[in-house]
């Protein structure tokens, strides 16, 4: 925290309110590499080690959507398997299925598959 208050880390600064010995940091700008758990540890206190963590989510706009098959022909009572894939989205997208504007999402069997931890 002293390094942050002394301006030794670019894009990090001390909070505007430091009353009561506020020891937080303000992230001025984050990158994709900043995504994940940030942990702060305070040592040598009268209470021992104090630890706090926050999950910093760097959002990623979906880049590509893919529907397979592209054209669907079905009749009442038919069952069809349709796959919708969304690439590079964070947080995970919520997919809604509709037919002629009527929401049928509750009738779909959704299976989420992540291709990486992000």
C-alpha positions as CSV (number, residue, x, y, z in Angstrom):
1,X,0.0,0.0,0.0
2,X,2.9,2.4,0.7
3,X,4.2,1.8,-2.8
4,X,0.7,2.6,-4.2
5,X,0.4,5.8,-2.1
6,X,3.9,6.8,-3.2
7,X,2.9,6.5,-6.9
8,X,5.3,3.6,-7.6
9,X,2.7,1.6,-9.5
10,X,1.2,3.1,-12.6
11,X,-2.6,2.8,-12.9
12,X,-3.0,2.2,-9.2
13,X,-3.6,5.0,-6.6
14,X,-4.7,5.4,-3.0
15,X,-8.4,6.0,-2.3
16,X,-9.6,9.6,-2.0
17,X,-10.8,8.9,1.6
18,X,-8.0,7.7,3.8
19,X,-9.7,8.6,7.1
20,X,-9.3,5.8,9.7
21,X,-6.1,4.6,8.0
22,X,-7.9,3.3,4.8
23,X,-5.4,1.0,3.2
24,X,-7.3,0.2,0.0
25,X,-6.2,0.8,-3.6
26,X,-8.0,2.2,-6.6
27,X,-7.4,0.5,-10.0
28,X,-7.5,3.3,-12.5
29,X,-7.2,1.1,-15.6
30,X,-7.2,-2.7,-16.0
31,X,-6.3,-5.0,-18.8
32,X,-7.3,-8.5,-19.7
33,X,-4.3,-9.8,-17.7
34,X,-5.8,-8.1,-14.6
35,X,-8.8,-10.5,-14.7
36,X,-9.0,-12.8,-11.7
37,X,-8.6,-12.9,-7.9
38,X,-6.8,-10.0,-6.3
39,X,-5.6,-10.6,-2.7
40,X,-4.5,-8.1,-0.1
41,X,-2.5,-9.3,2.9
42,X,-1.6,-7.2,5.9
43,X,1.2,-8.5,8.1
44,X,2.3,-7.8,11.6
45,X,-0.9,-6.5,13.0
46,X,-2.1,-7.0,16.6
47,X,-4.6,-9.5,15.1
48,X,-2.1,-11.5,13.1
49,X,-2.3,-11.7,9.3
50,X,-5.4,-10.1,7.7
51,X,-6.3,-11.3,4.2
52,X,-9.1,-10.1,1.9
53,X,-9.8,-11.0,-1.7
54,X,-11.9,-9.7,-4.6
55,X,-12.6,-11.2,-8.0
56,X,-11.9,-8.6,-10.6
57,X,-13.9,-9.4,-13.7
58,X,-12.7,-7.8,-17.0
59,X,-15.6,-8.1,-19.3
60,X,-15.1,-9.3,-22.9
61,X,-17.7,-8.6,-25.5
62,X,-18.7,-11.7,-27.5
63,X,-16.7,-11.9,-30.7
64,X,-18.5,-14.6,-32.7
65,X,-21.8,-16.5,-32.6
66,X,-22.4,-19.7,-34.4
67,X,-25.7,-21.5,-34.9
68,X,-25.6,-25.1,-36.2
69,X,-27.4,-26.1,-38.4
70,X,-27.9,-22.7,-40.0
71,X,-31.3,-23.5,-41.5
72,X,-33.8,-25.4,-39.4
73,X,-37.0,-27.1,-40.8
74,X,-39.3,-28.7,-38.2
75,X,-42.9,-29.6,-37.8
76,X,-45.0,-29.7,-34.6
77,X,-43.8,-32.5,-32.4
78,X,-40.4,-32.8,-34.1
79,X,-37.3,-32.7,-31.9
80,X,-34.2,-31.0,-33.3
81,X,-30.8,-30.6,-31.9
82,X,-29.5,-27.1,-32.4
83,X,-26.3,-25.7,-31.1
84,X,-25.5,-22.1,-30.4
85,X,-21.9,-21.2,-29.6
86,X,-20.7,-17.8,-28.4
87,X,-16.9,-17.2,-28.5
88,X,-14.8,-15.1,-26.2
89,X,-17.4,-13.8,-23.9
90,X,-16.9,-12.8,-20.2
91,X,-19.0,-13.2,-18.2
92,X,-20.7,-16.1,-19.9
93,X,-23.6,-15.1,-22.0
94,X,-27.2,-16.0,-21.4
95,X,-28.8,-17.6,-24.5
96,X,-32.6,-17.2,-25.0
97,X,-34.4,-19.5,-27.5
98,X,-37.5,-18.1,-29.3
99,X,-39.8,-19.3,-32.1
100,X,-41.8,-16.5,-33.8
101,X,-41.0,-14.2,-30.8
102,X,-42.3,-16.8,-28.2
103,X,-39.7,-17.7,-25.5
104,X,-39.1,-21.4,-25.5
105,X,-35.9,-21.3,-23.4
106,X,-37.5,-23.3,-20.5
107,X,-38.2,-26.2,-22.9
108,X,-34.5,-26.3,-24.1
109,X,-31.9,-28.5,-22.5
110,X,-29.0,-26.1,-22.1
111,X,-25.5,-27.5,-21.8
112,X,-22.7,-25.1,-21.0
113,X,-19.2,-26.0,-22.2
114,X,-16.3,-23.7,-21.5
115,X,-13.3,-24.0,-23.7
116,X,-11.0,-22.3,-21.1
117,X,-11.1,-20.9,-17.6
118,X,-11.8,-17.3,-18.8
